[in-house]
C-alpha cells in the first residue's frame, strides 16, 4: 500500500517573491535578477509570479522599498556618549548593511526609484544630526555629505577594497567628517573661502 504524500507549500505572495529576489540579488547581482530566476528560487513557474507583480520593473521597485525599510536605525545617544558618536554608529551600521547587499548602493546612487521607506531612515538620521547640534539646514547638508561618503566608498573599486562589514578607510573618513561637521557648529562664524 502506497501512502499519498501531499507537500504543503506556503502560498505565494509579494513578501516571499521579494525575499527570493533579495537572495538572488545578494548572491549574483541585479544583472542576474530575472523573473525566471526568482520563480526557480521559489520552486514555481514564472507565470505564477505575474499574479502578484506586473514585471521586473515592479519587482525592482519592491526590492528597493524592502531595502529602504530594512535599514538599521541604532538607538540615539545617551548620557554615556556624545551625540556625534550616535551619528557615527548609525552610518557605520548603514555601511555594514549595504555591504551585505552590494546591489543596494548602486540602486540608491542611480536615484531612479523613490521609495516611501526611505523617509523613516532619513528622519532618524536628521534627528541624530540635530541632536549633535546642527540646525535643520546644516543637518540636511550633513545628511547628503554622509550619503556621498557612504556610496562613494561602496561604489569605488580600489585595488585594496575594505572587507564588507569591516569599513576600514570608510570608518576613518566617517569619524573625521562627523567631527568636522560637529566642530563647525561650534565655530562663531563661517569662514569665507574667498578671503
C-alpha positions in Angstrom: 0.0 0.0 0.0 1.5 3.3 -1.0 0.9 6.4 1.0 -0.2 9.6 -0.7 2.1 12.4 0.4 1.0 15.9 -0.2 3.5 18.7 0.2 2.1 21.9 1.5 3.9 24.9 0.1 3.3 28.4 1.6 1.0 30.3 -0.7 2.9 32.7 -3.0 2.8 36.4 -2.1 4.8 39.5 -2.7 6.7 39.2 0.6 8.0 35.7 -0.5 8.8 37.0 -4.0 10.8 40.0 -2.7 12.7 37.7 -0.2 13.6 35.4 -3.1 14.6 38.4 -5.3 16.8 39.7 -2.5 18.6 36.3 -2.2 19.3 36.3 -5.9 20.5 39.9 -6.0 22.7 39.4 -2.9 24.3 36.3 -4.3 24.6 37.2 -8.0 23.8 40.9 -8.5 20.9 42.7 -10.2 22.0 41.6 -13.7 21.0 38.1 -12.8 17.7 39.1 -11.2 15.1 37.8 -13.6 11.6 36.6 -13.0 12.5 33.2 -14.2 15.4 33.1 -11.7 13.1 34.2 -8.8 10.5 31.7 -9.8 13.1 28.9 -9.8 14.2 30.1 -6.3 10.7 29.7 -5.2 10.1 26.4 -6.9 7.3 27.6 -9.0 6.7 28.7 -12.6 7.3 32.2 -13.9 3.7 32.7 -14.8 2.6 32.3 -11.1 4.7 35.5 -10.3 2.5 37.6 -12.6 -0.5 37.1 -10.2 1.5 39.2 -7.7 3.7 41.5 -9.7 3.4 43.0 -13.2 7.0 42.8 -14.4 10.7 43.0 -13.5 10.5 46.8 -13.1 7.8 46.4 -10.4 10.0 43.7 -8.7 13.0 46.1 -8.7 10.8 48.8 -7.1 9.6 46.4 -4.4 13.2 45.3 -3.8 14.3 48.9 -3.4 11.4 49.5 -1.0 12.4 46.4 1.0 16.0 47.7 1.2 14.9 51.1 2.5 12.5 49.8 5.1 15.1 47.4 6.5 17.9 49.9 7.1 19.2 49.6 10.7 18.4 52.5 13.0 20.5 52.1 16.1 19.3 54.0 19.2 20.0 57.6 19.9 22.9 58.8 22.1 22.5 58.6 25.8 24.3 60.2 28.8 27.2 57.8 28.3 28.3 59.1 24.9 28.2 62.2 22.8 25.6 62.7 20.1 28.3 62.6 17.4 29.1 59.0 18.4 25.4 58.1 17.7 25.8 59.6 14.2 29.0 57.6 13.6 27.3 54.4 14.9 24.3 55.0 12.6 26.4 55.4 9.5 28.7 52.5 10.3 25.6 50.3 10.7 24.3 51.6 7.3 27.7 50.8 5.7 27.6 47.2 7.0 24.0 46.8 5.9 24.7 48.0 2.3 28.0 46.0 2.2 25.9 42.9 2.8 23.6 43.9 0.0 26.1 45.2 -2.6 23.4 45.9 -5.3 21.7 48.4 -2.9 24.4 51.1 -3.2 24.0 51.1 -7.0 20.2 51.3 -6.8 20.5 54.3 -4.3 23.2 56.0 -6.4 21.2 55.7 -9.6 18.3 57.5 -7.9 15.8 56.2 -10.4 13.5 54.8 -7.7 11.8 57.0 -5.0 10.6 54.8 -2.2 8.4 55.6 0.8 10.5 53.6 3.2 13.4 56.0 2.8 11.6 58.7 4.8 11.9 56.8 8.1 15.7 56.3 7.9 16.1 59.9 6.7 14.1 61.2 9.6 16.1 59.1 12.0 19.4 60.4 10.6 18.3 64.0 10.6 17.2 63.7 14.2 20.6 62.3 15.2 22.4 65.2 13.4 20.1 67.8 15.1 20.9 66.1 18.5 24.6 66.6 17.6 24.0 70.4 17.5 23.2 71.1 13.8 20.3 73.3 12.7 17.9 72.0 10.1 19.8 73.3 7.1 23.1 72.1 8.3 21.6 68.7 9.2 20.3 68.3 5.7 23.6 69.2 4.2 25.5 66.8 6.5 23.0 64.1 5.7 23.7 64.5 2.0 27.5 64.6 2.6 27.3 61.4 4.7 25.4 59.7 1.9 28.1 60.7 -0.6 30.8 59.4 1.6 29.0 56.1 2.1 28.1 55.5 -1.5 31.5 56.6 -2.7 33.2 54.1 -0.6 30.9 51.3 -1.5 30.9 52.0 -5.3 34.5 52.9 -5.7 36.6 50.0 -6.8 40.0 50.3 -5.3 43.0 47.9 -5.6 42.6 47.1 -1.9 38.9 47.2 -1.1 37.7 47.0 2.5 36.1 43.8 3.6 32.3 44.2 3.7 31.2 44.7 7.2 34.7 46.0 8.2 34.7 49.5 6.9 38.4 50.4 7.4 39.0 53.5 5.4 35.3 54.4 5.5 35.2 54.4 9.3 38.3 56.7 9.4 36.8 59.1 6.9 33.4 59.0 8.6 34.7 59.8 12.0 36.7 62.8 10.7 33.8 64.1 8.6 31.4 63.9 11.5 33.9 65.5 13.9 34.5 68.3 11.4 30.8 68.9 10.9 30.1 69.0 14.6 33.1 71.2 15.3 31.9 73.6 12.6 28.6 74.1 14.5 30.6 75.4 17.5 32.5 78.0 15.3 31.5 81.6 15.8 31.1 82.4 12.1 31.6 80.7 8.8 34.9 81.5 7.1 34.5 83.0 3.7 36.6 80.8 1.3 37.2 83.9 -0.9 39.1 85.8 1.8 
